[in-house]
Amino acid sequence: MSLKRLIVPAIGLMTLLMGLVFLGHATDKESVMIDTNNLEIATIAGGCFWCVESDMEKLPGVVKAVSGYAGGDESDPSYEQVSSGSTGHREAVQVFFDPAVITYREVLDHYWKHFDPTDEGGSFGDRGFQYTSAIFYHSDEQRLIAEESKKDLEASGRLDGPVVTPIIEFTTFYDAEQYHQDYYQKSPARYKTYRYFSGRDRYVKETWGEDANFKAAPETGKSGLTGFVKPDDATLRETLTPMQYEVTQEDGTEPPFRNEYWDNKQDGIYVDIVSGEPLFASVHKYESGTGWPSFDRPLVNENIVEHQDRKLFMVRTEVRSKQADSHLGHVFSDGPETTGLRYCINSAALRFVPKEDLEAEGYGEFLSLFD
């Protein structure tokens, strides 16, 4: 019996009592189309696909992660069919990523740290073949990289037993029903409750600790700044405008529609006004109608820190920069369909670097965004 099958009905009752709306089962499913011109794809299984999708979608360079069913013989199976264990499919996730931002090896290194690869019978509270782990390689190159990463994991000494995750040639993948996609965003209360009771996060913390957080390989240059030291307050007051100081250092908010970048349509990236760490990109910017720059995702996830904000008699999620600790704005869950998120950011916390200046200013690694 799956923990997911046990907990979802219970959480559904809790959610009903909390006044939340359950998203019904959708039957229209489409096969994933692979864009071989710009993106690479990793197909991985690590237990509940809600959790794998959530963990992978937060990586820099990941355009999207899609939950589905992989490796079996049943054509276009339903969740109920896969849950019966009779289809040969595993719950899996396809990760679409930009190899100029994050490598396949980095994707796998992050994947290994967010489930138990020594568990032969399933994943945490979910038992059965459909919840067992696997890497489905799409090329010989991916196979070799996967085999090397598995070998390195086994040699790390961090695990209590041998790695049982097989490395299998990719054959089939079918999208899961629509209500499973981005489940952690659509149904956060149910997702968090499920994840807590599954024990996944406890395992990750006990096994990997801070090492579970993504760290890009040094040669990629995507992790942010090195050696940055935040200026003292006197220097900040001298170098920032009054509005920039109020926003970044005093958690202020600039006026809507009367700020520098709310309607900026140029190609380029937005960096922290204090540290210069890359935060957002024009390719993820959209017109929200709020009067502030709005983005559906960060450019570099690890440069963004989120905190609960209880000011103004409401609970919001504040967004700050990691290196400079600048107040940037807030993130809301009413964004476009791409991610469902709206990063509502103050122009005063940002500096815009046009596409044509990226190389000269040391941000050349982001030029591929605009190819």
Short mmCIF file of the C-alpha atoms (twelve columns), coordinates in Angstrom:
data_MODEL
# 
_entry.id   MODEL 
# 
loop_
_atom_site.group_PDB 
_atom_site.id 
_atom_site.type_symbol 
_atom_site.label_atom_id 
_atom_site.label_alt_id 
_atom_site.label_comp_id 
_atom_site.label_asym_id 
_atom_site.label_seq_id 
_atom_site.Cartn_x 
_atom_site.Cartn_y 
_atom_site.Cartn_z 
_atom_site.pdbx_PDB_model_num 
ATOM 1   C CA . MET A 1   0.000   0.000  0.000   1 
ATOM 2   C CA . SER A 2   1.335   3.441  -0.981  1 
ATOM 3   C CA . LEU A 3   1.657   6.248  1.547   1 
ATOM 4   C CA . LYS A 4   0.407   8.534  -1.207  1 
ATOM 5   C CA . ARG A 5   -2.789  6.473  -1.585  1 
ATOM 6   C CA . LEU A 6   -3.337  6.589  2.171   1 
ATOM 7   C CA . ILE A 7   -2.503  10.210 2.756   1 
ATOM 8   C CA . VAL A 8   -4.175  11.941 -0.179  1 
ATOM 9   C CA . PRO A 9   -7.755  11.132 0.931   1 
ATOM 10  C CA . ALA A 10  -6.955  12.235 4.475   1 
ATOM 11  C CA . ILE A 11  -5.324  15.411 3.263   1 
ATOM 12  C CA . GLY A 12  -8.262  15.989 0.947   1 
ATOM 13  C CA . LEU A 13  -10.551 16.053 3.987   1 
ATOM 14  C CA . MET A 14  -8.185  18.394 5.801   1 
ATOM 15  C CA . THR A 15  -8.022  20.631 2.755   1 
ATOM 16  C CA . LEU A 16  -11.800 20.721 2.464   1 
ATOM 17  C CA . LEU A 17  -12.012 21.820 6.080   1 
ATOM 18  C CA . MET A 18  -9.422  24.505 5.387   1 
ATOM 19  C CA . GLY A 19  -11.522 25.878 2.555   1 
ATOM 20  C CA . LEU A 20  -9.144  24.899 -0.269  1 
ATOM 21  C CA . VAL A 21  -10.297 23.612 -3.636  1 
ATOM 22  C CA . PHE A 22  -9.200  20.227 -4.961  1 
ATOM 23  C CA . LEU A 23  -8.081  20.175 -8.591  1 
ATOM 24  C CA . GLY A 24  -9.957  17.347 -10.298 1 
ATOM 25  C CA . HIS A 25  -8.512  14.544 -12.366 1 
ATOM 26  C CA . ALA A 26  -7.677  15.603 -15.908 1 
ATOM 27  C CA . THR A 27  -7.791  13.020 -18.676 1 
ATOM 28  C CA . ASP A 28  -6.142  14.917 -21.512 1 
ATOM 29  C CA . LYS A 29  -2.487  13.836 -21.571 1 
ATOM 30  C CA . GLU A 30  0.158   14.571 -24.158 1 
ATOM 31  C CA . SER A 31  3.543   12.965 -24.805 1 
ATOM 32  C CA . VAL A 32  6.528   15.161 -24.022 1 
ATOM 33  C CA . MET A 33  8.187   16.701 -27.083 1 
ATOM 34  C CA . ILE A 34  11.962  16.970 -26.816 1 
ATOM 35  C CA . ASP A 35  13.463  20.207 -28.178 1 
ATOM 36  C CA . THR A 36  16.831  18.872 -29.303 1 
ATOM 37  C CA . ASN A 37  17.917  22.248 -30.709 1 
ATOM 38  C CA . ASN A 38  18.203  24.091 -27.396 1 
ATOM 39  C CA . LEU A 39  17.448  21.841 -24.469 1 
ATOM 40  C CA . GLU A 40  18.611  18.517 -23.141 1 
ATOM 41  C CA . ILE A 41  16.441  16.126 -21.224 1 
ATOM 42  C CA . ALA A 42  17.032  13.890 -18.236 1 
ATOM 43  C CA . THR A 43  14.520  11.168 -17.374 1 
ATOM 44  C CA . ILE A 44  14.775  10.018 -13.762 1 
ATOM 45  C CA . ALA A 45  12.732  8.129  -11.176 1 
ATOM 46  C CA . GLY A 46  13.156  8.534  -7.438  1 
ATOM 47  C CA . GLY A 47  9.871   7.612  -5.816  1 
ATOM 48  C CA . CYS A 48  6.927   9.993  -5.711  1 
ATOM 49  C CA . PHE A 49  7.124   12.192 -8.794  1 
ATOM 50  C CA . TRP A 50  5.600   15.145 -6.916  1 
ATOM 51  C CA . CYS A 51  8.769   15.334 -4.837  1 
ATOM 52  C CA . VAL A 52  11.239  14.643 -7.641  1 
ATOM 53  C CA . GLU A 53  9.606   17.278 -9.846  1 
ATOM 54  C CA . SER A 54  9.687   19.842 -7.050  1 
ATOM 55  C CA . ASP A 55  13.353  19.176 -6.251  1 
ATOM 56  C CA . MET A 56  14.481  19.291 -9.873  1 
ATOM 57  C CA . GLU A 57  12.387  22.218 -11.066 1 
ATOM 58  C CA . LYS A 58  14.170  24.558 -8.653  1 
ATOM 59  C CA . LEU A 59  17.556  23.997 -10.305 1 
ATOM 60  C CA . PRO A 60  19.090  26.847 -12.329 1 
ATOM 61  C CA . GLY A 61  18.872  26.157 -16.037 1 
ATOM 62  C CA . VAL A 62  15.861  23.864 -15.709 1 
ATOM 63  C CA . VAL A 63  13.094  25.123 -17.977 1 
ATOM 64  C CA . LYS A 64  10.496  22.656 -16.776 1 
ATOM 65  C CA . ALA A 65  10.073  19.293 -15.100 1 
ATOM 66  C CA . VAL A 66  7.209   17.013 -16.124 1 
ATOM 67  C CA . SER A 67  5.774   14.195 -14.011 1 
ATOM 68  C CA . GLY A 68  4.906   10.993 -15.828 1 
ATOM 69  C CA . TYR A 69  5.293   7.264  -16.255 1 
ATOM 70  C CA . ALA A 70  8.420   5.729  -17.799 1 
ATOM 71  C CA . GLY A 71  9.846   2.429  -18.972 1 
ATOM 72  C CA . GLY A 72  6.749   0.259  -19.170 1 
ATOM 73  C CA . ASP A 73  4.810   -1.426 -21.952 1 
ATOM 74  C CA . GLU A 74  1.333   -0.044 -21.259 1 
ATOM 75  C CA . SER A 75  0.467   2.710  -23.736 1 
ATOM 76  C CA . ASP A 76  -0.651  6.023  -22.175 1 
ATOM 77  C CA . PRO A 77  -1.377  4.522  -18.739 1 
ATOM 78  C CA . SER A 78  -3.469  6.145  -16.032 1 
ATOM 79  C CA . TYR A 79  -2.303  6.789  -12.486 1 
ATOM 80  C CA . GLU A 80  -4.557  3.991  -11.272 1 
ATOM 81  C CA . GLN A 81  -3.015  1.521  -13.741 1 
ATOM 82  C CA . VAL A 82  0.545   2.452  -12.779 1 
ATOM 83  C CA . SER A 83  -0.336  2.320  -9.073  1 
ATOM 84  C CA . SER A 84  -1.479  -1.272 -9.508  1 
ATOM 85  C CA . GLY A 85  2.126   -2.196 -10.346 1 
ATOM 86  C CA . SER A 86  1.125   -4.146 -13.439 1 
ATOM 87  C CA . THR A 87  2.280   -1.800 -16.235 1 
ATOM 88  C CA . GLY A 88  6.059   -1.969 -15.859 1 
ATOM 89  C CA . HIS A 89  6.104   1.818  -15.547 1 
ATOM 90  C CA . ARG A 90  7.738   3.796  -12.775 1 
ATOM 91  C CA . GLU A 91  6.653   7.210  -11.571 1 
ATOM 92  C CA . ALA A 92  9.274   9.375  -13.272 1 
ATOM 93  C CA . VAL A 93  10.126  12.953 -14.144 1 
ATOM 94  C CA . GLN A 94  11.506  14.423 -17.347 1 
ATOM 95  C CA . VAL A 95  13.779  17.399 -16.674 1 
ATOM 96  C CA . PHE A 96  14.259  19.866 -19.542 1 
ATOM 97  C CA . PHE A 97  17.422  21.872 -18.987 1 
ATOM 98  C CA . ASP A 98  19.790  24.247 -20.729 1 
ATOM 99  C CA . PRO A 99  23.207  22.545 -20.868 1 
ATOM 100 C CA . ALA A 100 24.853  25.966 -21.089 1 
ATOM 101 C CA . VAL A 101 23.556  26.687 -17.584 1 
ATOM 102 C CA . ILE A 102 23.572  23.286 -15.883 1 
ATOM 103 C CA . THR A 103 25.178  20.038 -16.999 1 
ATOM 104 C CA . TYR A 104 23.632  16.572 -17.084 1 
ATOM 105 C CA . ARG A 105 26.129  15.510 -14.424 1 
ATOM 106 C CA . GLU A 106 25.017  18.355 -12.162 1 
ATOM 107 C CA . VAL A 107 21.388  17.348 -12.652 1 
ATOM 108 C CA . LEU A 108 22.230  13.786 -11.597 1 
ATOM 109 C CA . ASP A 109 24.379  14.870 -8.661  1 
ATOM 110 C CA . HIS A 110 21.399  16.813 -7.325  1 
ATOM 111 C CA . TYR A 111 19.000  13.951 -8.062  1 
ATOM 112 C CA . TRP A 112 21.038  11.412 -6.060  1 
ATOM 113 C CA . LYS A 113 20.810  13.539 -2.914  1 
ATOM 114 C CA . HIS A 114 17.008  13.734 -2.719  1 
ATOM 115 C CA . PHE A 115 15.917  10.102 -2.370  1 
ATOM 116 C CA . ASP A 116 17.335  6.873  -0.952  1 
ATOM 117 C CA . PRO A 117 19.175  5.077  -3.809  1 
ATOM 118 C CA . THR A 118 19.785  2.038  -1.580  1 
ATOM 119 C CA . ASP A 119 16.066  1.198  -1.255  1 
ATOM 120 C CA . GLU A 120 15.096  -1.749 -3.462  1 
ATOM 121 C CA . GLY A 121 11.420  -1.847 -2.527  1 
ATOM 122 C CA . GLY A 122 10.217  1.642  -3.342  1 
ATOM 123 C CA . SER A 123 10.716  5.065  -1.870  1 
ATOM 124 C CA . PHE A 124 10.078  5.896  1.800   1 
ATOM 125 C CA . GLY A 125 6.369   5.338  2.540   1 
ATOM 126 C CA . ASP A 126 5.504   4.344  -1.040  1 
ATOM 127 C CA . ARG A 127 6.229   0.690  -1.754  1 
ATOM 128 C CA . GLY A 128 6.154   -1.236 -4.995  1 
ATOM 129 C CA . PHE A 129 8.006   -1.366 -8.308  1 
ATOM 130 C CA . GLN A 130 6.314   1.794  -9.567  1 
ATOM 131 C CA . TYR A 131 8.088   3.769  -6.830  1 
ATOM 132 C CA . THR A 132 11.562  2.312  -7.349  1 
ATOM 133 C CA . SER A 133 14.348  4.541  -8.647  1 
ATOM 134 C CA . ALA A 134 15.986  4.517  -12.079 1 
ATOM 135 C CA . ILE A 135 17.936  6.677  -14.508 1 
ATOM 136 C CA . PHE A 136 16.737  6.392  -18.113 1 
ATOM 137 C CA . TYR A 137 19.565  7.503  -20.410 1 
ATOM 138 C CA . HIS A 138 18.833  9.074  -23.805 1 
ATOM 139 C CA . SER A 139 22.297  8.622  -25.332 1 
ATOM 140 C CA . ASP A 140 25.569  6.783  -24.829 1 
ATOM 141 C CA . GLU A 141 27.023  9.992  -23.471 1 
ATOM 142 C CA . GLN A 142 24.308  10.183 -20.822 1 
ATOM 143 C CA . ARG A 143 24.851  6.512  -19.976 1 
ATOM 144 C CA . LEU A 144 28.565  7.041  -19.383 1 
ATOM 145 C CA . ILE A 145 27.935  10.143 -17.278 1 
ATOM 146 C CA . ALA A 146 25.277  8.317  -15.246 1 
ATOM 147 C CA . GLU A 147 27.550  5.336  -14.645 1 
ATOM 148 C CA . GLU A 148 30.365  7.624  -13.503 1 
ATOM 149 C CA . SER A 149 28.084  9.583  -11.185 1 
ATOM 150 C CA . LYS A 150 26.749  6.346  -9.674  1 
ATOM 151 C CA . LYS A 151 30.281  5.073  -9.125  1 
ATOM 152 C CA . ASP A 152 31.267  8.323  -7.419  1 
ATOM 153 C CA . LEU A 153 28.178  8.164  -5.204  1 
ATOM 154 C CA . GLU A 154 29.000  4.640  -4.090  1 
ATOM 155 C CA . ALA A 155 32.556  5.738  -3.276  1 
ATOM 156 C CA . SER A 156 31.398  8.756  -1.271  1 
ATOM 157 C CA . GLY A 157 30.805  6.795  1.923   1 
ATOM 158 C CA . ARG A 158 27.591  8.736  2.600   1 
ATOM 159 C CA . LEU A 159 25.181  5.820  2.125   1 
ATOM 160 C CA . ASP A 160 24.379  2.853  4.364   1 
ATOM 161 C CA . GLY A 161 24.291  0.298  1.559   1 
ATOM 162 C CA . PRO A 162 24.963  -0.286 -2.136  1 
ATOM 163 C CA . VAL A 163 23.276  1.865  -4.774  1 
ATOM 164 C CA . VAL A 164 20.500  -0.217 -6.353  1 
ATOM 165 C CA . THR A 165 19.272  2.397  -8.839  1 
ATOM 166 C CA . PRO A 166 19.532  0.885  -12.336 1 
ATOM 167 C CA . ILE A 167 20.733  2.835  -15.363 1 
ATOM 168 C CA . ILE A 168 18.369  1.897  -18.187 1 
ATOM 169 C CA . GLU A 169 18.060  2.888  -21.820 1 
ATOM 170 C CA . PHE A 170 15.120  5.247  -22.338 1 
ATOM 171 C CA . THR A 171 12.144  3.719  -24.143 1 
ATOM 172 C CA . THR A 172 8.832   5.325  -23.214 1 
ATOM 173 C CA . PHE A 173 7.485   8.241  -21.221 1 
ATOM 174 C CA . TYR A 174 3.896   9.417  -20.849 1 
ATOM 175 C CA . ASP A 175 2.789   12.589 -19.085 1 
ATOM 176 C CA . ALA A 176 0.920   12.016 -15.859 1 
ATOM 177 C CA . GLU A 177 -2.540  13.507 -15.459 1 
ATOM 178 C CA . GLN A 178 -2.636  17.286 -15.306 1 
ATOM 179 C CA . TYR A 179 -3.471  17.450 -11.605 1 
ATOM 180 C CA . HIS A 180 -0.132  15.755 -10.851 1 
ATOM 181 C CA . GLN A 181 1.861   18.430 -12.691 1 
ATOM 182 C CA . ASP A 182 3.384   21.123 -10.414 1 
ATOM 183 C CA . TYR A 183 1.517   19.511 -7.532  1 
ATOM 184 C CA . TYR A 184 3.732   21.222 -4.979  1 
ATOM 185 C CA . GLN A 185 2.516   24.584 -6.284  1 
ATOM 186 C CA . LYS A 186 -1.135  23.722 -6.948  1 
ATOM 187 C CA . SER A 187 -1.760  21.930 -3.657  1 
ATOM 188 C CA . PRO A 188 0.959   23.121 -1.268  1 
ATOM 189 C CA . ALA A 189 -0.820  22.060 1.947   1 
ATOM 190 C CA . ARG A 190 -1.382  18.496 0.786   1 
ATOM 191 C CA . TYR A 191 2.065   18.281 -0.769  1 
ATOM 192 C CA . LYS A 192 3.868   19.483 2.362   1 
ATOM 193 C CA . THR A 193 1.874   17.114 4.559   1 
ATOM 194 C CA . TYR A 194 2.598   14.171 2.270   1 
ATOM 195 C CA . ARG A 195 6.269   15.024 2.065   1 
ATOM 196 C CA . TYR A 196 6.591   15.436 5.832   1 
ATOM 197 C CA . PHE A 197 5.028   12.054 6.602   1 
ATOM 198 C CA . SER A 198 7.013   10.308 3.859   1 
ATOM 199 C CA . GLY A 199 10.272  10.937 5.720   1 
ATOM 200 C CA . ARG A 200 12.071  12.105 2.571   1 
ATOM 201 C CA . ASP A 201 13.298  15.386 4.024   1 
ATOM 202 C CA . ARG A 202 14.499  13.736 7.228   1 
ATOM 203 C CA . TYR A 203 16.527  11.279 5.178   1 
ATOM 204 C CA . VAL A 204 18.016  14.056 3.033   1 
ATOM 205 C CA . LYS A 205 18.943  16.135 6.077   1 
ATOM 206 C CA . GLU A 206 20.482  13.229 7.976   1 
ATOM 207 C CA . THR A 207 22.401  11.904 4.970   1 
ATOM 208 C CA . TRP A 208 23.519  15.050 3.200   1 
ATOM 209 C CA . GLY A 209 22.836  18.080 5.413   1 
ATOM 210 C CA . GLU A 210 23.841  21.321 3.690   1 
ATOM 211 C CA . ASP A 211 25.474  19.330 0.884   1 
ATOM 212 C CA . ALA A 212 21.985  18.573 -0.431  1 
ATOM 213 C CA . ASN A 213 21.733  22.181 -1.625  1 
ATOM 214 C CA . PHE A 214 22.693  22.634 -5.240  1 
ATOM 215 C CA . LYS A 215 26.201  23.857 -5.913  1 
ATOM 216 C CA . ALA A 216 27.194  24.361 -9.518  1 
ATOM 217 C CA . ALA A 217 30.531  23.058 -10.675 1 
ATOM 218 C CA . PRO A 218 33.143  25.841 -10.544 1 
ATOM 219 C CA . GLU A 219 33.585  25.961 -14.303 1 
ATOM 220 C CA . THR A 220 29.940  26.831 -14.948 1 
ATOM 221 C CA . GLY A 221 30.119  30.191 -13.193 1 
ATOM 222 C CA . LYS A 222 26.424  30.041 -12.285 1 
ATOM 223 C CA . SER A 223 26.509  29.835 -8.503  1 
ATOM 224 C CA . GLY A 224 26.965  33.527 -7.905  1 
ATOM 225 C CA . LEU A 225 29.800  35.704 -6.709  1 
ATOM 226 C CA . THR A 226 32.932  34.710 -4.879  1 
ATOM 227 C CA . GLY A 227 34.761  36.973 -2.472  1 
ATOM 228 C CA . PHE A 228 31.949  39.532 -2.228  1 
ATOM 229 C CA . VAL A 229 31.994  41.598 0.958   1 
ATOM 230 C CA . LYS A 230 28.994  43.797 1.603   1 
ATOM 231 C CA . PRO A 231 29.923  47.483 2.045   1 
ATOM 232 C CA . ASP A 232 29.283  49.138 5.392   1 
ATOM 233 C CA . ASP A 233 26.192  51.239 5.935   1 
ATOM 234 C CA . ALA A 234 27.955  54.552 5.399   1 
ATOM 235 C CA . THR A 235 29.245  53.410 2.022   1 
ATOM 236 C CA . LEU A 236 25.824  52.118 1.015   1 
ATOM 237 C CA . ARG A 237 24.237  55.460 1.875   1 
ATOM 238 C CA . GLU A 238 26.794  57.205 -0.307  1 
ATOM 239 C CA . THR A 239 26.558  54.873 -3.302  1 
ATOM 240 C CA . LEU A 240 22.813  54.146 -3.381  1 
ATOM 241 C CA . THR A 241 20.042  56.603 -4.149  1 
ATOM 242 C CA . PRO A 242 17.618  57.278 -1.268  1 
ATOM 243 C CA . MET A 243 15.039  54.975 -2.899  1 
ATOM 244 C CA . GLN A 244 17.582  52.206 -3.537  1 
ATOM 245 C CA . TYR A 245 18.701  52.378 0.084   1 
ATOM 246 C CA . GLU A 246 15.140  52.424 1.432   1 
ATOM 247 C CA . VAL A 247 14.143  49.392 -0.645  1 
ATOM 248 C CA . THR A 248 17.229  47.212 -0.240  1 
ATOM 249 C CA . GLN A 249 18.260  48.079 3.329   1 
ATOM 250 C CA . GLU A 250 14.971  49.092 4.967   1 
ATOM 251 C CA . ASP A 251 12.609  46.684 3.179   1 
ATOM 252 C CA . GLY A 252 10.802  49.524 1.450   1 
ATOM 253 C CA . THR A 253 8.552   49.475 -1.606  1 
ATOM 254 C CA . GLU A 254 8.806   51.862 -4.530  1 
ATOM 255 C CA . PRO A 255 5.688   53.323 -6.234  1 
ATOM 256 C CA . PRO A 256 4.083   51.180 -8.949  1 
ATOM 257 C CA . PHE A 257 4.337   52.426 -12.546 1 
ATOM 258 C CA . ARG A 258 6.869   55.037 -11.404 1 
ATOM 259 C CA . ASN A 259 10.016  52.978 -11.326 1 
ATOM 260 C CA . GLU A 260 12.801  52.260 -13.784 1 
ATOM 261 C CA . TYR A 261 12.130  48.782 -15.102 1 
ATOM 262 C CA . TRP A 262 8.410   48.010 -14.793 1 
ATOM 263 C CA . ASP A 263 7.945   48.351 -18.572 1 
ATOM 264 C CA . ASN A 264 11.499  47.656 -19.725 1 
ATOM 265 C CA . LYS A 265 11.385  45.359 -22.765 1 
ATOM 266 C CA . GLN A 266 15.092  45.144 -23.598 1 
ATOM 267 C CA . ASP A 267 16.933  41.817 -23.702 1 
ATOM 268 C CA . GLY A 268 19.293  41.344 -20.789 1 
ATOM 269 C CA . ILE A 269 19.566  40.340 -17.156 1 
ATOM 270 C CA . TYR A 270 18.831  42.042 -13.849 1 
ATOM 271 C CA . VAL A 271 21.484  41.933 -11.129 1 
ATOM 272 C CA . ASP A 272 21.528  43.002 -7.489  1 
ATOM 273 C CA . ILE A 273 22.178  46.750 -7.219  1 
ATOM 274 C CA . VAL A 274 24.615  46.173 -4.333  1 
ATOM 275 C CA . SER A 275 26.490  42.976 -5.175  1 
ATOM 276 C CA . GLY A 276 25.913  42.467 -8.895  1 
ATOM 277 C CA . GLU A 277 24.804  38.864 -8.375  1 
ATOM 278 C CA . PRO A 278 22.564  37.740 -11.291 1 
ATOM 279 C CA . LEU A 279 18.925  37.493 -10.204 1 
ATOM 280 C CA . PHE A 280 16.438  37.655 -13.095 1 
ATOM 281 C CA . ALA A 281 16.354  37.698 -16.905 1 
ATOM 282 C CA . SER A 282 14.233  39.470 -19.483 1 
ATOM 283 C CA . VAL A 283 13.257  36.116 -21.020 1 
ATOM 284 C CA . HIS A 284 11.357  35.334 -17.800 1 
ATOM 285 C CA . LYS A 285 9.838   38.818 -17.439 1 
ATOM 286 C CA . TYR A 286 6.177   39.389 -18.206 1 
ATOM 287 C CA . GLU A 287 3.550   42.120 -17.968 1 
ATOM 288 C CA . SER A 288 1.642   41.507 -14.743 1 
ATOM 289 C CA . GLY A 289 -0.268  44.799 -14.697 1 
ATOM 290 C CA . THR A 290 0.994   45.551 -11.177 1 
ATOM 291 C CA . GLY A 291 3.384   48.359 -12.088 1 
ATOM 292 C CA . TRP A 292 6.499   46.528 -10.863 1 
ATOM 293 C CA . PRO A 293 8.925   44.288 -12.772 1 
ATOM 294 C CA . SER A 294 7.493   40.767 -12.679 1 
ATOM 295 C CA . PHE A 295 9.242   37.475 -13.457 1 
ATOM 296 C CA . ASP A 296 7.972   33.885 -13.488 1 
ATOM 297 C CA . ARG A 297 11.254  32.491 -12.094 1 
ATOM 298 C CA . PRO A 298 14.722  33.535 -10.921 1 
ATOM 299 C CA . LEU A 299 17.698  33.388 -13.248 1 
ATOM 300 C CA . VAL A 300 19.890  31.666 -10.634 1 
ATOM 301 C CA . ASN A 301 17.832  29.973 -7.941  1 
ATOM 302 C CA . GLU A 302 20.570  29.861 -5.328  1 
ATOM 303 C CA . ASN A 303 20.950  33.656 -5.469  1 
ATOM 304 C CA . ILE A 304 17.398  34.033 -4.145  1 
ATOM 305 C CA . VAL A 305 16.458  33.630 -0.478  1 
ATOM 306 C CA . GLU A 306 12.841  33.529 0.689   1 
ATOM 307 C CA . HIS A 307 11.501  34.517 4.116   1 
ATOM 308 C CA . GLN A 308 8.046   34.698 5.643   1 
ATOM 309 C CA . ASP A 309 6.881   38.308 5.890   1 
ATOM 310 C CA . ARG A 310 4.089   39.070 8.385   1 
ATOM 311 C CA . LYS A 311 4.115   42.844 8.024   1 
ATOM 312 C CA . LEU A 312 1.042   44.788 6.870   1 
ATOM 313 C CA . PHE A 313 -1.289  42.349 8.665   1 
ATOM 314 C CA . MET A 314 -0.788  39.606 6.105   1 
ATOM 315 C CA . VAL A 315 1.502   36.671 5.443   1 
ATOM 316 C CA . ARG A 316 3.667   37.002 2.345   1 
ATOM 317 C CA . THR A 317 6.880   35.476 1.053   1 
ATOM 318 C CA . GLU A 318 9.680   38.015 0.954   1 
ATOM 319 C CA . VAL A 319 12.475  37.659 -1.612  1 
ATOM 320 C CA . ARG A 320 16.056  38.702 -0.789  1 
ATOM 321 C CA . SER A 321 19.390  38.323 -2.554  1 
ATOM 322 C CA . LYS A 322 21.776  35.774 -1.065  1 
ATOM 323 C CA . GLN A 323 25.102  37.606 -1.243  1 
ATOM 324 C CA . ALA A 324 24.039  41.176 -0.456  1 
ATOM 325 C CA . ASP A 325 20.933  40.327 1.603   1 
ATOM 326 C CA . SER A 326 19.079  43.052 -0.286  1 
ATOM 327 C CA . HIS A 327 15.315  43.196 0.024   1 
ATOM 328 C CA . LEU A 328 14.047  42.617 -3.520  1 
ATOM 329 C CA . GLY A 329 10.272  42.224 -3.229  1 
ATOM 330 C CA . HIS A 330 7.871   39.309 -2.814  1 
ATOM 331 C CA . VAL A 331 6.846   36.152 -4.654  1 
ATOM 332 C CA . PHE A 332 3.205   35.223 -5.176  1 
ATOM 333 C CA . SER A 333 1.425   32.162 -6.564  1 
ATOM 334 C CA . ASP A 334 -0.694  34.011 -9.135  1 
ATOM 335 C CA . GLY A 335 1.820   33.985 -11.962 1 
ATOM 336 C CA . PRO A 336 1.547   32.695 -15.539 1 
ATOM 337 C CA . GLU A 337 1.045   29.031 -16.422 1 
ATOM 338 C CA . THR A 338 4.759   28.511 -17.053 1 
ATOM 339 C CA . THR A 339 5.518   28.293 -13.319 1 
ATOM 340 C CA . GLY A 340 2.476   29.742 -11.539 1 
ATOM 341 C CA . LEU A 341 4.780   32.184 -9.750  1 
ATOM 342 C CA . ARG A 342 5.042   35.971 -9.821  1 
ATOM 343 C CA . TYR A 343 8.266   37.445 -8.510  1 
ATOM 344 C CA . CYS A 344 7.191   41.048 -7.896  1 
ATOM 345 C CA . ILE A 345 10.475  42.948 -7.640  1 
ATOM 346 C CA . ASN A 346 11.419  46.562 -6.933  1 
ATOM 347 C CA . SER A 347 13.347  48.246 -9.740  1 
ATOM 348 C CA . ALA A 348 15.361  50.065 -7.088  1 
ATOM 349 C CA . ALA A 349 16.902  46.753 -5.986  1 
ATOM 350 C CA . LEU A 350 18.086  45.942 -9.511  1 
ATOM 351 C CA . ARG A 351 20.570  46.999 -12.140 1 
ATOM 352 C CA . PHE A 352 19.831  46.050 -15.733 1 
ATOM 353 C CA . VAL A 353 22.646  44.673 -17.901 1 
ATOM 354 C CA . PRO A 354 21.702  44.725 -21.611 1 
ATOM 355 C CA . LYS A 355 22.405  41.650 -23.710 1 
ATOM 356 C CA . GLU A 356 25.129  43.418 -25.675 1 
ATOM 357 C CA . ASP A 357 27.024  44.268 -22.463 1 
ATOM 358 C CA . LEU A 358 26.894  40.831 -20.822 1 
ATOM 359 C CA . GLU A 359 30.290  39.637 -22.055 1 
ATOM 360 C CA . ALA A 360 32.062  42.881 -21.174 1 
ATOM 361 C CA . GLU A 361 30.592  42.936 -17.658 1 
ATOM 362 C CA . GLY A 362 31.444  39.328 -16.859 1 
ATOM 363 C CA . TYR A 363 28.028  37.776 -17.454 1 
ATOM 364 C CA . GLY A 364 28.847  36.134 -20.781 1 
ATOM 365 C CA . GLU A 365 27.616  32.734 -19.599 1 
ATOM 366 C CA . PHE A 366 24.044  34.022 -19.881 1 
ATOM 367 C CA . LEU A 367 24.275  34.986 -23.566 1 
ATOM 368 C CA . SER A 368 22.820  31.599 -24.543 1 
ATOM 369 C CA . LEU A 369 19.482  32.712 -23.113 1 
ATOM 370 C CA . PHE A 370 19.065  35.020 -26.074 1 
ATOM 371 C CA . ASP A 371 20.115  32.726 -28.948 1 
# 
